[in-house]
């Protein structure tokens, strides 16, 4: 397993440590989960943008209801 170091101001350090403690997480677990989540969000957004760009037609909720006879 590798190690990554980050530099934080005292105020940032206190904020991160207190947040982790409040959620019963280690600082390492908090930072790992936060970084992975940010990367996944960016990938999801990229895929959404690509899917939206390839969409031929969109439907409103009213259109869908009408089509389904609701």
Helices and strands as residue ranges (DSSP letters): H 10-22, H 27-54, H 61-68
